[in-house]
Amino acid sequence: MMLNWLVISTTTLFIIIISTIIIFFFKTLNNAGLPPGPTAIPIIGNLHWLWTSFTNIEPFLRDLHARLGPIVTLRIGSRLTIFIADRHLAHEALVTQGAIFADRPTALPAIRVFNSNQHNISSASYGPLWRHLRRNLISEILHSSRVKLFSNGRQWVLNILTDKIRASAEANNGVVLDFKQNLQFSMFCLLVLMCYGEKLDEKAIRDIETAERNWLLYSNKLNVFAFVPRISKLIFRKRWNTAMDLRQKQRDIIIPLIRTREKHKDKQNKQGRSDDEKERFVYSYLDSLLDVKLAEEGNRKLDDHELVTICSEFLIAGTDTTATALEWIMANLVKQPEIQAKLFDEIQGVVGSEAEEVKEEELHKMPYLKAVVLEGLRRHPPGHFVLPHTVTEDVKLNGYVIPKGASVNFMVAEMGRDEKVWENPMEFRPERFMEGGEGEGVDITGTKGIKMMPFGVGRRICPGLTLAMLHLEYFVVNLIKEFEWKAVDEKEIDLVQEKSEFTIVMKNTFHARVIPRKCNIYFK
């Protein structure tokens, strides 16, 4: 019996391998006209090239583009992945032919478990579901009138951040050792308020943050399930089980928040809101999601798993990206104190020395602040690639065939550091965005042409672009107003080495010595 089972298993495996090789060669023949790429091996594609650098693919891609041109093809298993490094080709794809390039790759069955069958904005196919969810986000929570409702929330979070900076400095002779963690927590507090409509206590926020971050960091290990999913789920069973456990912990934290909000909405509809509830609850993203009905799916409401997925998407997308950009910008301002001094002079000229806070309505009076933020996003974009696109039909780009179903990505960091556009692109120089600079009047939406694209471009551009710019400007300007930031003695700030997490972060932790502006002494 055991021998028969072994023969059957071996024969089945042999048939799968031979069939895969045949399919691979047929696909290769049928995909004539693809952009160039390195030699691929049947079944594994180009994984042998990427084995040691899968999480640090950029140097490999830069070398490929230098040898083969601005558009190249890799094969990840049986999947085609096309990378575009040229800004003109990116504009042609994402703007000129935007509707064709606006789709998302179909998620593998193993991954669909974790994105509720692609029922969120970032992974949904280009169609009615995506339009519905994105329209709801933009009109119900990102509209300027809604954003203003959270101005008190931003002030609340600014106080949380500055209090933590002071506490860290007081405990460490004026040096802030945990700036990155404080940034992430503060931004998370703000996004939790916007998502769930309550100022939760620190423990509750920490619990949500832990569940979300554990899942987020572990999700990077799910790439192994892209290669023969049925087999990889067996080989990496422990990894699969861990992922499922982390996902369940995420649900266990978020679903009670959903129940609380449902009860609040139901009570409000029946009895109105008391003064206490008006103070405690504000309109939230979750409120809008509870009212969503999917006309394309029988006018049904979103289920719990979908609500968890979409709320998590909101929290993750707005926290790490903003915190990462803030850390890079502040590190540059410490590294170049003359830029920090120039920004502080602008602040003094607009609000004076006695103001407690730079308010949101005063930000537009500060062009140098905006230049500092734009230069940070150009030089250190939080994401060096956009989320993968795919085309809705076979299309030609730069004379090559982009086949339907292929994954297409764009090298965001390379475009923002293009020597043909930016003079000395690796320098941090905000003046380039001022009058007469090469970045004057730059369109970060990319509609008129791409010089940098930190938020993506085209139909899939980040819907939170305006909110992100507001948060970056507001927190940068108030951190500089509140403290003078100095390098720690004998501590070199490394602005070159990067590390890939969910975003591209500083490899070496950034520390700084802070001096309160008002008392002008080091913490003791």
Secondary structure, DSSP 8 states (H G I E B T S, - for coil): -HHHHHHHHHHHHHHHHHHHHHHHHHHHHHTTT-------BTTTBTHHHHTTTTT--HHHHHHHHHHH-SEEEEEETTEEEEEE--HHHHHIIIIITTTTT-B-----HHHHTTTTTT-STTTS-TTHHHHHHHHHHHHHTSSHHHHHHTHHHHHHHHHHHHHHHHHHHHHTTTEES-HHHHHHHHHHHHHHHHHHSB---HHHHHHHHHHHHHHHHHHGGGGGGGSSHHHHHHHTHHHHHHHHHHHHHHHHHHHHHHHHHHHHHHHHHHH---HHHHHHB---HHHHHHT-EEGGGTTEE--HHHHHHHHHHHHHHHHHHHHHHHHHHHHHHHH-HHHHHHHHHHHHHHH-SS-S---GGGGGG-HHHHHHHHHHHHHS-S-SB---EE-SS-EEETTEEE-TT-EEEEBHHHHHT-TTTSSSTTS--GGGGSTTSTTTT--TT-SS--S--TT--GGGS-TTHHHHHHHHHHHHHHHHHHEEEE--TT----SS-EEESSSEEESS---EEEEETTT-S---
